[in-house]
Amino acid sequence: MASSTVSHRARASVLARAVAGLFLFGVSTVAAEAATCGSPIEPGQYGLTFQSGGVDREAVYVIPSSYTGKKKVPLVLDFHGSNSNPKVQLGRSHWNEVAEREGFVVMALAGSLKGELPNTHAWNVPGVTAGEGADESAAIRQLLKLAKDTLCIDATKVYASGYSGGGRMLSQYICNGFGDFAAAGFVMGLRAGTPVEENGVWQPRRESCQPSRPVSIIAFSGKKDHVNPFEGGGRAYWRYGGEVALNRWAELNGCETRASLETGKNADVATYAGCRAGTSVVSYVIASADHAWPARTVRFRLASNGDKAIREVDATDRMWEFFRASGGEMIATVAVENACGDKQKTAAISDGGQGTRCSPSSKPDSNARLVSDDL
């Protein structure tokens, strides 16, 4: 895998413009400015190191084969769970494969906290994390700026997804008023502010979630998730349930008060429509899902408006369709199927993460502890 290094020093100015030795994607500062649109980049997956707040940060980015530098393309940021890293996360979500097929750029930033397992990271979630870490929000914005300054990115089509702890980080980032993303997707990690108990009931602290603008939200939850329970409870950072979080986002987006509900054998779908700025909030609660990314082990039947045929996609593809339609043009059906047979096991985390694909082995997952620890 190729790698690039960014050395970033800030000049004391009102705009704090990036200068002095900026190297991103293998080009200098002057060349980078020219490369924003017009210069092709060799496709592939790369490593990236840059400075934010005096701290070295690491990320991985993926350039699709179709990238020419002449046409603006979408950007997706993928946030890993706790005790994980960007490479494992891309293996779990396979956003890199979707990006190659659909022609957009993917970036995955590493959290600033050290994970409990070797070569893993966690997020310093504002208002939640007890450990000391770097300013994650500043690093996210720095990474977005680097991408926009050095790649041909369509600023109106910047999206993000987060798994577990990465979902909590992404939730709070949006809650704190950063309006960089047109839509956001969450797997086992949607929050709507820090938890607070009032009159014996846990709910989001309203003042802790004040988005700068409406944002389309799609969330996947599992009824068997024991780490971040959809019904609520769990660890101190969790407490209120997934439905409470969804209702709060519908309120924040100014959606209709009641969701449209579809109940199926394998999943329930809730769609909050009539939201401000054409946004929507969509929730899939999967009966058989635990704390894992429901990728190729689960299939979703979908139809676009005007399409006659029903297409089957996995969770990541469903998320991309939601992003691409700005949250409002896909019709979701509740028919969700397990793609693995009874004697098949989801892949181990060492093979790309639980829930990524089916494996013919019926042996217990040797990395089950890693999966349960990936918060």
N, C-alpha and C positions, 0 to 999 in steps of 0.2 A: 504493500500500500504506500502510495506517495505521501509526503508530508510537506507542510508549509509552516512557516513561523512568522508571527506578527510581533514586532517590537513597537510599542505605542507609548510615546511621551507627549504629554499635553503642554502646549504653549500657554503662558499666562495671558489670556485674553478673555473678553466677554463671552465669546462663543466657545472658548476652550477647544479650538480646532485641532484635529489630529495632524501631527507633523513628525518630522525627524525619524527616518528609518522605518516607515510603515511598509511591511512586506506581507502581502496577502495573496494567496493563490499563486505564489512564485513571481510576483511583479512588484516593482517599486512604487512609491507614492505617486510619482508623476504618471507612470504607466498605468497605475490602477485607476486614476481619474479618467484616462483615455479608454480604459477597458470596460468602463461601466456599461456601455453599449457599443458594440462594434468589433470586439475581439473575441474569437472563439477560445474555448478552454478545453483541454483534453478531458474527456469524460472519465469518471471513476470516483472512487471514495478516497478522501484525503483527511489527514489530521491537521489540526490548526491550533496554534498557541498564540494567545494575545494577552495584553495586560489590561486590567480594569481595576481602578482604585489601588494601584501598586501591587496587585496580586496577579500572578500568572494563571490564566484560565485555559482550559483545554476544550476542544470541540471536534466534531467530525462533520464533514459536509460531503454531499453527493452531487455530482454534476452529471446530468443525463446525456446520452449519446446525441440527442437531437439539439443540444444547446449550441447556438451559433454566435451568441453575443449581439445579434442584430434584432432579435425579437424579444420583448419583455416577457418574462415567465413568472409564474407564481412561486412563492417560497413557503415551505412548511417547516416550523420548528418542532422537534420531537423531544419531550422532556422525560427522562428515565425515572424509574422508581428509586426509592432508597435502597442502599446496598446493591447498586448496579452501576452501569456506565453507559456511555453513548453507543458503543459497539454492540453490547448486549441488547440494548433497547431497540436498535435498528433490526437486529435479528428477531426480536420479539414482534415488533410492529410490521416489519418488512416495508416500511415507508420507502426504502431505497428502491425496491422493486416496482412499486407503484409510480415513483418518480421517473424511473427509466421508461416505463410504459407510457406515461401521460405527459412527460416532458416538463417537469418542474424541478426546482432545487430543494434539497432537504438539508437541514442543519440540526445537529444534536449537541447541546452544551452539557458539560459535566458539572454537577453540583459542587459547591465549594467545601462542603464538609466531607471528612473521610468516613467511608462506610465501615460497617462492622466486619466486613470480609475483605480479603486482599484485593487490591485494584478496583475498589468500588467507591462510590460517592453517595452523598445525600444532600438535601437542599436545606439551606438556612431560610426556612419559610418565615417571612415577616410576621411578627406577633404570635408565633407558635413555637418555633424551635428554641430549645433551651441552650443548645451548644453555640459557641461563638463561631461565626463564619463570615465570609465576605458578603458584600452587598450584591445579592443575586439579581435584583432588578436592574442595577446599573450595568452588570455584565450582560444581561439579556439585551438591553438597549444598545450597548456597545457592539454586540455581535450583529444585531439588526442593522446598525449603521455601517459596519464593515461590509455586510452583504450588499446593501443598497449602493454603497460607494464603489464597489469593485465588481459587481455583477449586474447583468441586465435584468433587474427585478421589477415586476409590476407592483408598485407600492399599494395599490388597491386590492391586491390578492395575496396578502400575507396572512398565514393561518398558523395555528399551533395545536398540538395534541399533547396530553400528559397522562402517564400511567401511574396510578397510586400516589406516592409521594410527589412525583412530577405533576400529577393532576392537582394536588394541593398547592404546589408552588405556582402553577399556571393560574389557578383560581384566584389566589391572593394577588398575583401580579395584576390581573384585570381589575380586581376589587380595589386596588390601590390607585386606580385612575389612569393606568397606562393603556391607551387606546390603539395599540399597534396592530391588533389582529381583527380581521373582518369576521372571523368565525373561529371557534375553539372546540376541540373534542376531548372528552375525558373518559378514561377507563378505570373504574374502581377508585375514583379519586376526586369527584366533583365536590367543591365546597362553595359557600356563599358568605364567607366571613368567619371569624374566629368564634368558637362555641362559648355560650354563656347560659347559665341556668337561671330561669326566672319562674318563680312560683312552681318549682319542682319540674319544670319542663325545659329540656335543652333546645336551644335555637341559635341561629346566627346572630352575632352582635351586629346590629344594624349599622352602627357608625364605622365598623371595620370593613364594610364593603360598599364603596361609593364609586362605581365605574364612571368613566368620563363620557361614555356613550353606550347605546345598546349594542350588544354583540350576540350573534347567533351561537347557540350552545347545543351540542349533541353529546349525550352521556350514555355509557354502557355500564350496567351494574349487574351483580350476580346475587341471587338469593342465598347462595351457599358461601358467600364471601365472609370468612370469619375474621379477617384482618380489618377491613373497613365495612362493617355491616350496613347493608342497605336500610335495615330497620332502626339503626342507631345504636348507641352504646359504644363499645370498643375503648380505644385508648383516649387519653386526654385531648389529643388534637382532633378527634372525630366527634363523638358524643351525639350530635343530632343526625338524623337519618337522611338518606338520599332524596326521598320525596320532599322533605323540608327544604333541602338545598334547591331542588328543581322549582318548587313553588316560589322561593325567594328570587331566583333568576327570572322567572316569568313576571314577577312583580317589578323587578328592576328594569326589565325590558318593556314594561308597560303592555304586557300581553293580556288577552282576554282572561277573565278570572278563572274560568274552568277549562281544564284540558280535555281534548278529544282522546278517549281511551279505547284501545283495542286489546282484548284479552285473548290470548292463544294458549295452546297446550304447552308450548316451550318458552314463550316470552310474552310480556305485556309491553305495549307501546303507548306512550303518552305524548301528545303533540299539542304544544301551546302556540296558538296562531294569533293573528291580529296584533302583532307586536310593533313597536315603534321602528321606524327606519327600515321596514321590510324584514326584520329579523324574526327568528323563531327559536323555540326551545323544544328539543326532541329527546325522549328518554326511552332506552331499551332496558328492561329488567328481565334478565335471562334466568329461568328457573334452575337450570343445571349448572350454571357458571359459578366458579369459586373465584379466588383472588388471582385471576389470570387474564391475559389479553385474549379476548375471544376472536382470534384471527381465523385461520383456515379450519379450525375445528367446528366452527359454527357458520352456517350460511343464511343469508338474508335474501328474501325475494322482494325485488323492487321494480317499480315501473315509473318512468319519467312521464310528466304530463305530455300527452299527445302520443306516447308510445303505446302500441298495442301489446307488445310482448313483455312478459315478466322475466326479468334477469335475476340470476343468483349471484350475490357478491358476498365477500367476507366483511368483517367489522371495519378493517382499514379502508377497503374499497367503499364501503357505505359512508365512512367519514369523509372520504375524498369527494364523493358525489354531493354530500351535504355542503362541503366547503365550496365546491365549484358552482353550485346553484345558489350560493349566498344564503343557504339555510332554508329556502322556501319553495323550491320547484320539484322536489322529489316526493313521490307518494310512497309511503312505507306500508308494507303489509306485515301482519304479525306472524306470518309463517316463518319460523326460525327452526332450522334443523341441525342436529348434531351430524357433522360430516364424518366423524370417526365411528367405526363399528364397535361392537361391544368388547371385542378382544384387542382393540387398538388403544394405544396410550399416547397422550400428547407428548411432544418432544421435550427432552430435558433441557434445562437452561443452557447447558454447555453446547447444545445443538441449535441454539437460537432462541431459547426461551419457551417456557410452558405456554401452550396455546397457539404456538406458531404453525404447527402442521401435525399431521397424523404420523405415527410411527408404528410399524408392524409388531413391535415388541409388546408383550403383555406383562413384562417385568415391572416392579415398582420403580418409580422415578428416583434414581440415585441422587438427584439434586433437589429433592423435595424440600429440604431445609432451606436451600437457597431461595426457592420460590416463595415459601412462607415468610422468609425474612425480607423479601423484596417489597418494602412498604411504600 
